[in-house]
Amino acid sequence: VFSFFAAFGGFIMGYDMGLIGGALLEMKLDLGNCSLSNDSTDDGVSSSSSGHSDTFTTAIYTTTTTTNDSSPCNTWTSNDVGLVVSSAKIGAFLGNIIAGFVMNYGRRSTTAWNCVLLLVGPIVMAVSNSIAGLVAGRFILGVAVGVIAVATPAYMSEVAPPKLRGRVVILYQLFV
C-alpha cells in the first residue's frame, strides 16, 4: 500500500514533463499582457497540405501590438520559452545529485521534506509576474522532481517485501 502511494512520485514527474507544453500559451498571454492576433496571416493555422494546425507554436511567438492599457505587448522570444522549459530539467539534474546526499538521512524523511519543494515551486510560479519568477519556480519544482526520481524508487524497494520488490518498483515507472 505504501509503495502504491509512493509511486505517485513518478506520476508527478511525468505530469510535470507533459504540463509545460500546454501551459506555455497561457503563461505567455498572462505575462505578456497580450492577445492572439486575429489576422489571417497570423491565425496560427499552417498552410501545409496535411491540414495540421501549428496554433501552439504560432501562438507562443505571435502577438498583437495593442493591449488593454495601450502599451506595447511583451513578446516571448525562443530563448525565453527555452529558459522556462529547461529550468525544470536543470533543476531535476541538480535534484538527482542532491538526492544522493540527503537520502543518507533516510528515504522516507527525504521524500517528506521534498514535499515542501513540491509546494514551494508552484507557489513561486503562481505569484510570479515575470519570466524570472517562472524560471525560479520551475527550477525549484525541477529540484523536487529530481529528488523524487531517486528517492521514491529507493524507498519503494525498502518497504516492499523481497519477493514483490521488482513488481512494486515498476509501479514508479508505470506512473511516469
Backbone hydrogen bonds in HBPLUS format (Angstrom, degrees):
<---DONOR---> <-ACCEPTOR-->    atom                        ^
c    i                          cat <-CA-CA->   ^        H-A-AA   ^      H-
h    n   atom  resd res      DA  || num        DHA   H-A  angle D-A-AA Bond
n    s   type  num  typ     dist DA aas  dist angle  dist       angle   num
A0005-PHE N   A0001-VAL O   3.25 MM   4  6.62 161.3  2.28 152.6 155.6     1
A0006-ALA N   A0002-PHE O   2.87 MM   4  6.10 149.0  1.97 146.7 156.8     2
A0007-ALA N   A0003-SER O   2.89 MM   4  6.03 136.4  2.08 141.0 151.4     3
A0007-ALA N   A0004-PHE O   3.22 MM   3  5.17 129.6  2.49  91.3 104.3     4
A0008-PHE N   A0005-PHE O   3.18 MM   3  5.53 155.9  2.24 104.6 111.8     5
A0009-GLY N   A0006-ALA O   3.02 MM   3  5.86 167.9  2.04 121.2 125.2     6
A0010-GLY N   A0007-ALA O   2.92 MM   3  5.52 139.9  2.09 114.1 123.2     7
A0012-ILE N   A0008-PHE O   2.91 MM   4  6.25 154.8  1.97 148.8 154.6     8
A0013-MET N   A0009-GLY O   3.10 MM   4  6.35 152.7  2.17 140.9 148.0     9
A0014-GLY N   A0010-GLY O   2.98 MM   4  6.24 166.1  2.00 152.3 155.1    10
A0015-TYR N   A0011-PHE O   2.77 MM   4  5.87 159.3  1.81 153.7 160.2    11
A0016-ASP N   A0012-ILE O   2.97 MM   4  6.04 157.2  2.03 143.6 149.3    12
A0017-MET N   A0013-MET O   3.14 MM   4  6.40 155.5  2.20 145.8 152.1    13
A0018-GLY N   A0014-GLY O   3.09 MM   4  6.30 155.0  2.15 146.7 152.8    14
A0019-LEU N   A0015-TYR O   2.87 MM   4  5.80 142.3  2.01 148.0 157.8    15
A0023-ALA N   A0019-LEU O   3.19 MM   4  6.28 146.2  2.31 149.3 159.1    16
A0024-LEU N   A0020-ILE O   3.07 MM   4  5.99 135.8  2.28 149.3 154.4    17
A0027-MET N   A0023-ALA O   2.92 MM   4  6.09 163.6  1.94 161.1 166.5    18
A0028-LYS N   A0024-LEU O   2.89 MM   4  5.96 159.3  1.93 149.4 155.0    19
A0029-LEU N   A0025-LEU O   3.03 MM   4  6.27 155.8  2.09 147.0 153.4    20
A0030-ASP N   A0026-GLU O   2.93 MM   4  6.11 159.1  1.97 148.8 154.5    21
A0031-LEU N   A0027-MET O   2.84 MM   4  5.89 173.5  1.85 156.4 158.4    22
A0032-GLY N   A0028-LYS O   2.89 MM   4  5.52 148.1  1.99 135.2 144.6    23
A0033-ASN N   A0029-LEU O   3.13 MM   4  5.62 121.9  2.49 126.6 136.2    24
A0064-THR N   A0035-SER O   3.36 MM  29  6.20 150.4  2.45 169.7 173.5    25
A0051-GLY N   A0048-SER O   3.39 MM   3  6.01 165.4  2.42 112.5 116.3    26
A0058-THR N   A0054-ASP O   3.13 MM   4  6.27 171.4  2.14 159.0 161.6    27
A0059-ALA N   A0055-THR O   2.77 MM   4  5.73 158.8  1.81 152.5 158.8    28
A0060-ILE N   A0056-PHE O   3.13 MM   4  6.35 141.3  2.29 146.6 156.0    29
A0062-THR N   A0058-THR O   2.80 MM   4  5.64 146.4  1.91 157.4 167.3    30
A0070-SER N   A0067-THR O   3.17 MM   3  5.08 165.2  2.19 109.6 110.3    31
A0080-ASP N   A0077-THR O   3.09 MM   3  5.16 120.4  2.46  96.4 110.5    32
A0081-VAL N   A0077-THR O   3.16 MM   4  6.53 164.4  2.19 155.2 157.8    33
A0082-GLY N   A0078-SER O   2.91 MM   4  6.03 161.5  1.95 144.3 150.2    34
A0083-LEU N   A0079-ASN O   2.85 MM   4  5.97 151.6  1.93 144.2 151.9    35
A0084-VAL N   A0080-ASP O   3.00 MM   4  6.24 162.0  2.03 152.9 156.9    36
A0085-VAL N   A0081-VAL O   3.00 MM   4  6.19 165.9  2.02 153.8 157.7    37
A0086-SER N   A0082-GLY O   2.82 MM   4  5.80 165.2  1.84 147.8 153.0    38
A0087-SER N   A0083-LEU O   3.00 MM   4  5.77 138.1  2.18 139.3 147.4    39
A0089-LYS N   A0086-SER O   3.03 MM   3  5.05 116.2  2.46  96.2 112.2    40
A0090-ILE N   A0086-SER O   2.88 MM   4  6.16 156.9  1.94 159.0 165.4    41
A0091-GLY N   A0087-SER O   2.97 MM   4  6.09 155.7  2.03 139.6 146.7    42
A0092-ALA N   A0088-ALA O   2.85 MM   4  6.06 147.5  1.95 141.1 150.2    43
A0093-PHE N   A0089-LYS O   3.01 MM   4  6.26 151.4  2.10 142.2 149.2    44
A0094-LEU N   A0090-ILE O   3.10 MM   4  6.42 160.7  2.14 148.1 152.7    45
A0095-GLY N   A0091-GLY O   2.73 MM   4  5.95 152.1  1.81 146.4 155.8    46
A0096-ASN N   A0092-ALA O   2.90 MM   4  6.13 145.8  2.02 146.4 153.5    47
A0097-ILE N   A0093-PHE O   3.37 MM   4  6.72 152.5  2.45 142.1 148.3    48
A0098-ILE N   A0094-LEU O   2.89 MM   4  6.19 164.7  1.92 155.6 160.2    49
A0099-ALA N   A0095-GLY O   2.87 MM   4  5.91 156.6  1.92 144.8 151.1    50
A0101-PHE N   A0098-ILE O   2.97 MM   3  5.45 134.6  2.18 110.6 122.4    51
A0102-VAL N   A0098-ILE O   3.00 MM   4  6.30 167.4  2.02 160.9 164.6    52
A0103-MET N   A0099-ALA O   2.98 MM   4  5.74 144.1  2.11 146.1 151.5    53
A0104-ASN N   A0101-PHE O   3.35 MM   3  5.94 162.9  2.38 111.0 116.0    54
A0105-TYR N   A0102-VAL O   3.11 MM   3  5.77 164.2  2.13 116.0 120.7    55
A0106-GLY N   A0103-MET O   2.94 MM   3  5.03 161.9  1.97 108.1 113.0    56
A0110-THR N   A0106-GLY O   2.99 MM   4  6.04 151.4  2.07 140.5 149.1    57
A0111-THR N   A0107-ARG O   2.98 MM   4  6.12 159.3  2.02 144.8 150.0    58
A0112-ALA N   A0108-ARG O   2.93 MM   4  6.18 154.6  2.00 145.6 153.3    59
A0113-TRP N   A0109-SER O   2.88 MM   4  6.05 168.2  1.90 150.9 153.4    60
A0114-ASN N   A0110-THR O   2.91 MM   4  5.95 141.1  2.07 139.5 151.0    61
A0115-CYS N   A0112-ALA O   3.16 MM   3  5.41 142.9  2.31 100.9 111.0    62
A0116-VAL N   A0113-TRP O   3.08 MM   3  5.57 145.2  2.21 107.6 116.5    63
A0117-LEU N   A0114-ASN O   3.03 MM   3  5.27 117.2  2.44 101.0 115.1    64
A0118-LEU N   A0114-ASN O   3.06 MM   4  6.45 149.6  2.15 145.4 154.7    65
A0119-LEU N   A0115-CYS O   3.06 MM   4  6.34 123.8  2.39 136.3 149.4    66
A0119-LEU N   A0116-VAL O   3.07 MM   3  5.18 141.3  2.23  97.9 109.3    67
A0120-VAL N   A0116-VAL O   2.85 MM   4  6.12 158.8  1.89 153.4 160.0    68
A0121-GLY N   A0117-LEU O   3.04 MM   4  5.94 174.7  2.05 150.2 151.7    69
A0123-ILE N   A0119-LEU O   3.31 MM   4  6.40 151.9  2.39 142.2 150.3    70
A0124-VAL N   A0120-VAL O   2.89 MM   4  6.11 160.6  1.93 159.6 164.2    71
A0125-MET N   A0121-GLY O   3.07 MM   4  6.38 158.7  2.12 150.0 156.1    72
A0126-ALA N   A0122-PRO O   2.83 MM   4  5.98 153.2  1.90 144.5 152.1    73
A0127-VAL N   A0123-ILE O   3.07 MM   4  6.27 152.5  2.15 151.5 156.7    74
A0128-SER N   A0124-VAL O   3.11 MM   4  6.01 119.4  2.49 137.8 151.7    75
A0128-SER N   A0125-MET O   3.38 MM   3  5.21 147.3  2.49  93.7 102.9    76
A0134-LEU N   A0130-SER O   3.22 MM   4  6.59 154.7  2.29 143.2 149.7    77
A0135-VAL N   A0131-ILE O   2.88 MM   4  6.14 158.5  1.93 153.0 159.0    78
A0136-ALA N   A0132-ALA O   2.95 MM   4  6.17 159.3  1.99 146.7 152.1    79
A0137-GLY N   A0133-GLY O   2.95 MM   4  6.14 165.6  1.97 149.7 153.5    80
A0138-ARG N   A0134-LEU O   2.84 MM   4  5.97 162.4  1.87 151.0 156.2    81
A0139-PHE N   A0135-VAL O   2.85 MM   4  5.97 148.3  1.95 144.2 153.3    82
A0140-ILE N   A0136-ALA O   2.99 MM   4  6.25 162.4  2.02 151.2 155.1    83
A0141-LEU N   A0137-GLY O   2.96 MM   4  6.16 162.5  1.99 147.7 153.0    84
A0142-GLY N   A0138-ARG O   2.77 MM   4  5.88 146.0  1.88 138.8 149.1    85
A0143-VAL N   A0139-PHE O   2.90 MM   4  6.24 151.8  1.98 150.9 157.4    86
A0144-ALA N   A0140-ILE O   3.12 MM   4  6.45 159.8  2.16 147.5 152.6    87
A0145-VAL N   A0141-LEU O   2.90 MM   4  6.19 155.1  1.96 148.8 155.9    88
A0146-GLY N   A0142-GLY O   2.85 MM   4  6.07 154.1  1.92 149.0 156.1    89
A0147-VAL N   A0143-VAL O   2.97 MM   4  6.27 152.7  2.05 149.4 156.4    90
A0148-ILE N   A0144-ALA O   2.93 MM   4  6.18 157.5  1.98 147.2 153.9    91
A0149-ALA N   A0145-VAL O   2.95 MM   4  6.17 153.4  2.02 146.3 153.0    92
A0150-VAL N   A0147-VAL O   3.18 MM   3  5.43 140.9  2.34 102.8 113.2    93
A0151-ALA N   A0147-VAL O   2.80 MM   4  5.87 172.2  1.81 168.3 168.4    94
A0152-THR N   A0148-ILE O   3.06 MM   4  5.35 157.3  2.11 133.3 140.5    95
A0155-TYR N   A0151-ALA O   2.86 MM   4  6.03 159.7  1.90 154.4 160.2    96
A0156-MET N   A0152-THR O   2.86 MM   4  6.04 165.1  1.88 157.6 162.0    97
A0157-SER N   A0153-PRO O   2.98 MM   4  6.12 154.5  2.05 142.7 148.9    98
A0158-GLU N   A0154-ALA O   3.13 MM   4  6.35 137.9  2.32 139.5 150.4    99
A0158-GLU N   A0155-TYR O   3.09 MM   3  5.14 128.0  2.37  96.1 110.1   100
A0159-VAL N   A0155-TYR O   3.11 MM   4  6.41 151.9  2.19 155.0 161.4   101
A0160-ALA N   A0156-MET O   3.11 MM   4  6.04 134.7  2.33 143.7 153.9   102
A0164-LEU N   A0161-PRO O   2.92 MM   3  5.42 148.5  2.02 118.0 127.8   103
A0165-ARG N   A0161-PRO O   3.01 MM   4  5.86 112.6  2.49 152.1 168.7   104
A0168-VAL N   A0164-LEU O   2.94 MM   4  6.10 155.4  2.01 161.5 169.6   105
A0169-VAL N   A0165-ARG O   3.03 MM   4  6.19 165.9  2.05 154.7 157.9   106
A0170-ILE N   A0166-GLY O   3.14 MM   4  6.25 145.9  2.26 141.7 150.3   107
A0171-LEU N   A0168-VAL O   3.10 MM   3  5.47 147.0  2.21 105.4 114.9   108
A0172-TYR N   A0169-VAL O   3.12 MM   3  5.68 138.7  2.30 110.9 119.5   109
A0174-LEU N   A0170-ILE O   3.01 MM   4  6.33 152.5  2.09 150.9 159.2   110
A0175-PHE N   A0171-LEU O   2.97 MM   4  6.19 145.3  2.09 148.8 157.4   111
A0176-VAL N   A0172-TYR O   3.22 MM   4  6.53 131.5  2.47 141.0 153.4   112
A0176-VAL N   A0173-GLN O   3.28 MM   3  5.21 136.2  2.49  92.8 104.4   113
